[in-house]
Amino acid sequence: MNPSTEQRIRTVELADTEQTDAAVERAAAAGPGWRAMAPADRARLLRAFADQVDAHRDELARLEVHNAGHTIGNALWEVGNVVDVLEYFAAAPERLCGKQIPVAGGIDITFHEPLGVVGIIVPWNFPMPIAGWGMAPALAAGNTVVLKPAELTPLTALRLGELALEAGFPEGVLTVLPGAGTVVGRRLVTHPLVRKVCFTGSSRVGTEIMAAAAADLTRVTLELGGKSANIVFADADVERAAAAAPGAVFDNAGQDCCARSRILVQRNVFDRFMELLEPAVKAFRVGQPTNTESQMGPLISAAQLDRVRGFVDAADVELAFRGTAPDGPGFWYPPTVVQPTSTTDPVWHEEVFGPVVAVLPFDDEADAIAMANDTAYGLSGSIWTENIGRALRVTRAVEAGNLAVNSNSSVRHSTPFGGFKGSGIGRELGPDALDAFTEVKNVFIATDH
């Protein structure tokens, strides 16, 4: 369903348990050939896949606009991110080096061996990029992949699967299998031939996946929720911080686990910050995703819209100000700023996953750190200050995996991404990602005889 019009786009048949088993078995059968392929040849296929995605950039972006309600500008960036990730990890097969470790009586060497079949469970908020984040390093390391897109947004993943075949991928190396999480997702987690599961989604489901995977000691990478803090100190460029804040939380209609959905402002500049934030929020352009001037589209579904409304309509939430959103069909909600009565309010400590940001003052550095860390999550965040010493102290003290100073940008394809605490386990992207898709094998060769 197109979330900006509530019109049906396409009907997709969901796979059942038997079809999931068959897909996993095909992936397992394709594994030896993919693993044995010369590293340079595997790298060439990954580059060919990237070229196919790049050649279909406009098609994929338009599809995502209708599939997920993303603005056309965001969707074009997301296709580009898939290309960048595939190209980045295309360099990995020829650089997946082990070590030679000095030992007595011989030579000791290590190898990075692929795990086997990898199951990737993709969320609906960023269907293309997160598919790429999982499949590119997994394939580069010599694994085969069965990828389950979210039920709400399967279309771009299905097209990526077709483009992989067009690029020359052998059958069974990458399979895109739409299905329900309770059916296909659950079977990927419990199938004995699946040796690794990557899941992006809620902390509740992530906990269930980890528990189910434990039965077979299946490895997991979990990228879960977030309640990231945007900390603005009095010595910061307050004008710049206020101007950047709306994009940090309202991008993708706030449906982003990295959204800076809590803003902490030092008390002596709090009023000034709010004066600057209000016009920036009201100027944030919410409109049809096909319009190149739109900065934000709709929420993904009626259920998500109801969830977001529930947080703001709570009796203990004070509405500070809000922007505007279209009327009529579609799951629209305006950019909204609230001031909780305390840090125990749900809108302050629970993940809203919508275009709502809560703002509170803090007194000093220690107060800011304590407030930022007072959450079950630890994924991302920003620190705004002109004092480099403070920037380093606070970034080391805040319990989060991805932080930015004087910026809200902390996700790049060439650097590791992942969270602390309830935000997940493991790292995606960058040079660290390959560790999650390989086993280290140690080999000793005696030379003293």
C-alpha positions as CSV (number, residue, x, y, z in Angstrom):
1,M,0.0,0.0,0.0
2,N,1.3,3.5,-0.9
3,P,1.4,5.3,2.5
4,S,0.9,8.7,0.9
5,T,-2.3,7.7,-0.9
6,E,-3.5,4.6,0.9
7,Q,-3.9,3.0,-2.6
8,R,-2.9,-0.6,-3.2
9,I,0.3,-0.9,-5.4
10,R,0.7,-4.7,-5.8
11,T,-0.2,-8.0,-4.2
12,V,2.8,-10.1,-3.1
13,E,2.5,-13.7,-2.2
14,L,4.0,-14.5,1.2
15,A,6.2,-17.6,1.5
16,D,5.4,-20.4,3.9
17,T,7.6,-22.6,6.0
18,E,8.1,-25.2,3.3
19,Q,9.2,-22.5,0.8
20,T,11.6,-21.1,3.4
21,D,13.1,-24.5,4.0
22,A,13.5,-24.9,0.2
23,A,15.2,-21.5,-0.1
24,V,17.6,-22.2,2.7
25,E,18.5,-25.6,1.2
26,R,19.2,-24.0,-2.2
27,A,21.4,-21.4,-0.5
28,A,23.3,-24.2,1.3
29,A,23.7,-26.1,-2.0
30,A,25.0,-23.0,-3.7
31,G,27.5,-22.3,-0.9
32,P,30.5,-24.5,-1.9
33,G,30.6,-23.0,-5.4
34,W,30.3,-19.4,-4.2
35,R,32.9,-20.0,-1.5
36,A,35.3,-21.7,-3.9
37,M,35.0,-18.9,-6.5
38,A,38.2,-17.0,-7.0
39,P,38.2,-13.9,-4.8
40,A,38.7,-11.6,-7.8
41,D,35.7,-13.2,-9.6
42,R,33.5,-12.8,-6.5
43,A,34.6,-9.2,-6.4
44,R,33.7,-8.7,-10.1
45,L,30.2,-10.0,-9.5
46,L,29.7,-7.7,-6.6
47,R,30.8,-4.7,-8.8
48,A,28.5,-5.9,-11.5
49,F,25.7,-6.0,-9.0
50,A,26.5,-2.4,-8.0
51,D,26.5,-1.4,-11.6
52,Q,23.1,-2.9,-12.2
53,V,21.7,-1.1,-9.2
54,D,23.2,2.2,-10.3
55,A,21.8,1.7,-13.8
56,H,18.3,1.3,-12.3
57,R,18.7,4.1,-9.8
58,D,15.6,6.1,-11.0
59,E,13.4,3.0,-11.2
60,L,14.4,1.8,-7.7
61,A,13.9,5.3,-6.2
62,R,10.5,5.7,-7.7
63,L,9.5,2.3,-6.5
64,E,10.6,3.2,-2.9
65,V,8.6,6.4,-3.0
66,H,5.5,4.3,-3.5
67,N,6.7,1.3,-1.5
68,A,7.6,3.2,1.7
69,G,6.5,6.8,1.3
70,H,10.1,8.1,1.2
71,T,10.7,11.4,-0.4
72,I,12.2,11.1,-3.9
73,G,15.4,12.9,-2.6
74,N,15.8,10.3,0.2
75,A,15.0,7.4,-2.1
76,L,17.7,8.5,-4.6
77,W,20.2,8.7,-1.7
78,E,19.2,5.3,-0.5
79,V,19.8,3.7,-3.9
80,G,23.2,5.4,-4.0
81,N,23.9,3.9,-0.5
82,V,23.3,0.4,-1.8
83,V,25.7,1.1,-4.7
84,D,28.3,2.5,-2.3
85,V,28.0,-0.5,0.1
86,L,28.3,-3.0,-2.7
87,E,31.3,-1.3,-4.2
88,Y,32.9,-0.9,-0.8
89,F,32.6,-4.6,0.0
90,A,33.5,-5.7,-3.5
91,A,37.1,-4.9,-2.4
92,A,36.8,-7.3,0.5
93,P,37.2,-10.8,-1.2
94,E,40.8,-9.9,-2.2
95,R,41.6,-8.4,1.1
96,L,40.2,-10.9,3.5
97,C,43.6,-11.6,5.0
98,G,44.6,-13.7,7.9
99,K,47.7,-13.5,10.0
100,Q,51.1,-15.2,10.4
101,I,51.7,-15.5,14.1
102,P,55.3,-16.2,15.4
103,V,55.4,-19.6,17.2
104,A,58.1,-22.2,18.1
105,G,58.6,-25.2,16.0
106,G,56.6,-24.2,12.9
107,I,54.4,-21.6,11.2
108,D,51.1,-20.5,12.5
109,I,48.5,-18.9,10.1
110,T,44.9,-17.9,10.4
111,F,42.1,-17.9,7.8
112,H,38.7,-16.1,7.8
113,E,36.2,-18.7,6.7
114,P,32.6,-18.0,5.7
115,L,29.9,-19.2,8.0
116,G,27.5,-20.7,5.4
117,V,23.9,-19.5,5.0
118,V,23.1,-16.1,6.4
119,G,19.5,-15.0,7.0
120,I,18.8,-11.3,6.8
121,I,15.6,-9.8,8.2
122,V,15.0,-6.3,6.9
123,P,12.7,-3.6,8.5
124,W,10.3,-1.4,6.7
125,N,11.8,2.0,7.6
126,F,14.9,1.7,5.3
127,P,14.2,-1.3,3.0
128,M,17.1,-0.8,0.5
129,P,20.0,0.4,2.6
130,I,19.6,-2.1,5.4
131,A,19.3,-4.9,2.9
132,G,22.6,-3.8,1.4
133,W,24.2,-3.5,4.8
134,G,23.6,-7.1,5.5
135,M,24.0,-8.8,2.1
136,A,27.1,-7.0,0.8
137,P,29.6,-8.1,3.5
138,A,27.9,-11.5,3.9
139,L,28.3,-12.2,0.2
140,A,31.8,-10.7,0.0
141,A,33.0,-13.1,2.8
142,G,31.8,-16.1,0.8
143,N,28.4,-16.7,2.5
144,T,25.1,-17.3,0.7
145,V,22.1,-15.2,1.7
146,V,18.3,-15.6,2.2
147,L,16.9,-12.1,2.7
148,K,13.4,-11.5,4.1
149,P,12.0,-8.0,3.5
150,A,9.4,-6.5,5.8
151,E,5.8,-7.3,4.9
152,L,4.9,-3.6,4.4
153,T,7.8,-2.9,2.0
154,P,8.9,-5.9,0.0
155,L,9.1,-4.3,-3.5
156,T,12.6,-2.8,-3.7
157,A,14.2,-5.9,-2.1
158,L,12.5,-8.1,-4.7
159,R,13.8,-5.9,-7.5
160,L,17.3,-6.0,-6.0
161,G,17.2,-9.8,-6.0
162,E,16.3,-9.7,-9.7
163,L,19.2,-7.3,-10.4
164,A,21.6,-9.6,-8.7
165,L,20.7,-12.4,-11.1
166,E,20.9,-10.0,-14.0
167,A,24.5,-9.2,-12.8
168,G,25.4,-12.8,-13.1
169,F,25.0,-14.1,-9.6
170,P,24.6,-17.9,-9.5
171,E,21.1,-19.2,-8.5
172,G,20.8,-19.6,-4.8
173,V,23.5,-17.3,-3.8
174,L,21.1,-14.4,-3.0
175,T,17.4,-15.2,-2.5
176,V,14.8,-12.6,-1.6
177,L,11.9,-14.3,0.2
178,P,8.9,-12.2,1.2
179,G,6.9,-13.5,4.1
180,A,5.6,-12.9,7.6
181,G,8.0,-12.5,10.4
182,T,6.2,-15.1,12.4
183,V,6.7,-17.6,9.5
184,V,9.7,-16.9,7.3
185,G,11.6,-14.8,9.9
186,R,11.1,-17.4,12.6
187,R,12.2,-20.2,10.3
188,L,15.3,-18.4,9.3
189,V,16.2,-18.1,12.9
190,T,15.6,-21.7,13.8
191,H,16.7,-23.5,10.6
192,P,19.8,-25.6,11.4
193,L,21.5,-24.7,8.1
194,V,21.3,-21.0,8.8
195,R,24.5,-20.1,10.6
196,K,24.0,-16.4,11.0
197,V,21.0,-14.0,11.3
198,C,21.0,-10.3,10.9
199,F,18.0,-8.5,12.2
200,T,17.0,-4.9,12.3
201,G,13.9,-4.0,14.2
202,S,12.4,-3.6,17.6
203,S,14.3,-4.5,20.8
204,R,11.4,-6.8,21.8
205,V,11.6,-8.9,18.6
206,G,15.4,-8.8,18.8
207,T,15.3,-10.4,22.2
208,E,13.0,-13.1,20.9
209,I,15.3,-13.8,18.0
210,M,18.4,-14.0,20.2
211,A,16.6,-16.5,22.5
212,A,15.5,-18.7,19.5
213,A,18.9,-18.5,17.9
214,A,20.6,-19.8,21.1
215,A,19.2,-23.3,20.6
216,D,21.6,-23.9,17.6
217,L,24.2,-21.3,18.7
218,T,23.3,-19.4,15.6
219,R,25.3,-16.1,15.4
220,V,23.3,-12.9,15.5
221,T,23.8,-9.3,14.6
222,L,21.0,-7.2,16.1
223,E,20.4,-3.5,15.2
224,L,17.5,-2.5,17.4
225,G,15.8,0.6,18.8
226,G,17.1,4.0,19.8
227,K,16.3,7.1,21.8
228,S,19.2,9.3,20.8
229,A,20.1,12.5,22.5
230,N,21.0,15.7,20.7
231,I,23.0,17.7,23.4
232,V,23.4,21.4,22.9
233,F,25.9,23.2,25.2
234,A,25.8,26.9,25.9
235,D,29.1,27.4,24.1
236,A,27.8,25.8,20.9
237,D,26.8,27.6,17.7
238,V,23.2,27.6,18.9
239,E,21.8,28.9,15.6
240,R,23.4,26.1,13.7
241,A,22.3,23.4,16.2
242,A,18.7,24.6,16.1
243,A,18.7,24.8,12.3
244,A,20.0,21.2,12.0
245,A,17.7,19.7,14.7
246,P,14.6,19.2,12.6
247,G,16.4,17.2,9.9
248,A,17.9,15.0,12.7
249,V,14.6,13.8,13.9
250,F,12.0,14.4,11.2
251,D,13.9,12.8,8.3
252,N,11.9,9.7,7.1
253,A,9.1,11.0,9.3
254,G,11.1,10.2,12.4
255,Q,11.0,6.5,11.5
256,D,14.7,6.1,12.1
257,C,16.4,4.3,15.0
258,C,19.1,7.0,14.9
259,A,16.6,9.9,15.1
260,R,17.7,12.5,17.6
261,S,14.3,12.4,19.3
262,R,15.5,13.9,22.6
263,I,17.0,17.4,22.6
264,L,19.0,18.4,25.7
265,V,19.8,22.1,25.9
266,Q,21.8,23.8,28.5
267,R,19.5,25.9,30.7
268,N,21.0,29.3,30.1
269,V,20.5,29.1,26.3
270,F,17.3,27.0,26.4
271,D,14.8,29.8,25.6
272,R,17.0,31.1,22.8
273,F,17.3,27.6,21.3
274,M,13.5,27.2,21.4
275,E,13.0,30.6,19.7
276,L,15.3,29.4,16.9
277,L,13.8,25.9,16.7
278,E,10.2,27.0,16.2
279,P,10.6,28.6,12.8
280,A,12.9,25.8,11.6
281,V,10.2,23.2,12.5
282,K,7.4,25.2,10.9
283,A,9.4,25.6,7.8
284,F,10.1,21.8,7.5
285,R,8.3,20.9,4.3
286,V,5.9,17.9,4.6
287,G,4.3,16.8,1.3
288,Q,3.9,14.3,-1.4
289,P,7.1,12.2,-1.7
290,T,7.2,12.6,-5.4
291,N,7.7,16.4,-5.0
292,T,11.4,17.2,-5.0
293,E,10.9,20.0,-2.5
294,S,9.4,17.7,0.1
295,Q,11.6,17.0,3.1
296,M,9.3,14.6,4.8
297,G,6.6,12.2,3.6
298,P,3.9,10.1,5.5
299,L,4.2,7.5,8.2
300,I,4.3,3.9,7.0
301,S,0.8,2.8,8.1
302,A,-2.4,3.6,10.0
303,A,-1.1,1.6,13.0
304,Q,2.1,3.7,13.2
305,L,0.1,6.9,12.9
306,D,-2.1,5.8,15.8
307,R,1.0,4.9,17.9
308,V,2.6,8.3,17.3
309,R,-0.6,10.2,18.1
310,G,-0.9,8.2,21.4
311,F,2.4,9.6,22.7
312,V,1.5,13.2,21.9
313,D,-2.1,13.0,23.1
314,A,-1.0,11.8,26.6
315,A,-2.2,14.0,29.4
316,D,1.3,14.7,30.7
317,V,2.8,16.1,27.4
318,E,2.9,19.8,26.8
319,L,2.8,20.6,23.1
320,A,5.4,23.3,22.4
321,F,4.8,23.9,18.7
322,R,4.4,21.9,15.5
323,G,4.6,22.2,11.7
324,T,2.0,21.3,9.1
325,A,1.1,18.2,7.1
326,P,-1.3,17.5,4.2
327,D,-4.9,16.6,4.8
328,G,-6.7,13.9,3.0
329,P,-5.6,10.3,2.2
330,G,-2.3,9.1,3.5
331,F,-0.7,8.5,7.0
332,W,0.3,12.1,7.6
333,Y,1.5,13.6,10.9
334,P,3.1,17.1,11.3
335,P,6.6,17.6,12.8
336,T,5.9,18.1,16.5
337,V,7.9,19.4,19.4
338,V,6.9,18.6,23.0
339,Q,8.1,19.5,26.5
340,P,7.7,16.5,28.9
341,T,6.9,17.2,32.5
342,S,9.8,14.9,33.5
343,T,12.3,12.4,32.2
344,T,9.9,9.6,33.2
345,D,7.3,10.6,30.6
346,P,6.9,7.9,27.9
347,V,7.5,10.4,25.1
348,W,11.0,11.1,26.7
349,H,12.2,7.5,27.3
350,E,10.3,5.3,24.8
351,E,10.9,5.1,21.1
352,V,8.1,7.0,19.3
353,F,9.3,6.2,15.8
354,G,7.6,9.2,14.4
355,P,8.1,13.0,13.8
356,V,8.0,13.9,17.5
357,V,10.9,15.4,19.4
358,A,11.0,16.0,23.2
359,V,13.1,18.9,24.6
360,L,14.3,19.5,28.1
361,P,17.0,21.7,29.7
362,F,20.1,20.5,31.6
363,D,22.4,22.3,34.0
364,D,25.9,21.2,33.4
365,E,28.1,18.6,31.7
366,A,27.5,15.9,34.3
367,D,23.7,16.5,34.2
368,A,23.7,16.2,30.4
369,I,25.6,12.9,30.4
370,A,23.3,11.5,33.1
371,M,20.2,12.5,31.2
372,A,21.6,11.2,27.9
373,N,22.4,7.8,29.4
374,D,19.1,7.5,31.3
375,T,17.6,5.2,28.6
376,A,17.6,1.5,27.7
377,Y,19.0,2.4,24.3
378,G,22.4,3.5,23.1
379,L,22.6,3.8,19.4
380,S,23.4,7.3,18.3
381,G,23.5,11.0,19.3
382,S,25.0,14.4,18.8
383,I,27.1,16.8,20.9
384,W,27.2,20.5,20.0
385,T,30.0,22.5,21.6
386,E,33.0,24.6,20.6
387,N,35.1,23.1,23.4
388,I,37.1,20.2,22.0
389,G,37.9,18.9,25.4
390,R,34.3,18.8,26.4
391,A,33.4,17.2,23.1
392,L,35.9,14.3,23.8
393,R,34.8,13.9,27.4
394,V,31.1,13.8,26.5
395,T,31.5,11.5,23.5
396,R,33.5,9.0,25.7
397,A,30.9,9.2,28.5
398,V,27.7,8.9,26.4
399,E,26.7,5.2,26.1
400,A,26.1,5.1,22.4
401,G,27.7,3.4,19.4
402,N,27.6,6.3,16.9
403,L,28.2,9.9,17.9
404,A,28.7,13.1,16.0
405,V,30.2,16.4,17.2
406,N,28.7,19.6,15.7
407,S,26.9,17.4,13.2
408,N,24.0,15.0,13.1
409,S,25.7,12.6,10.7
410,S,27.0,9.4,12.2
411,V,26.3,6.7,9.6
412,R,28.7,6.1,6.7
413,H,29.2,3.0,4.7
414,S,32.9,3.0,5.4
415,T,32.6,3.2,9.3
416,P,31.2,0.7,11.8
417,F,27.6,1.1,12.8
418,G,25.8,-0.5,15.8
419,G,24.6,0.2,19.3
420,F,25.2,-0.2,23.0
421,K,22.8,-1.7,25.6
422,G,19.3,-2.3,24.2
423,S,20.2,-1.0,20.8
424,G,21.8,-4.2,19.7
425,I,24.7,-6.5,19.3
426,G,27.5,-6.4,16.7
427,R,28.6,-3.9,14.1
428,E,27.5,-3.4,10.5
429,L,29.4,-1.4,7.7
430,G,33.0,-0.4,7.6
431,P,36.0,-2.8,8.1
432,D,34.5,-4.4,11.2
433,A,31.5,-5.8,9.4
434,L,33.4,-8.8,7.8
435,D,34.2,-10.1,11.3
436,A,30.5,-10.8,11.8
437,F,30.4,-13.1,8.7
438,T,33.5,-15.2,9.1
439,E,35.0,-17.6,11.6
440,V,38.7,-17.4,12.4
441,K,40.5,-20.7,11.7
442,N,44.0,-21.2,13.2
443,V,46.4,-23.6,11.4
444,F,49.8,-24.7,12.8
445,I,52.3,-26.3,10.4
446,A,55.3,-28.0,12.1
447,T,58.7,-27.4,10.5
448,D,61.0,-29.1,13.0
449,H,61.0,-32.5,11.4
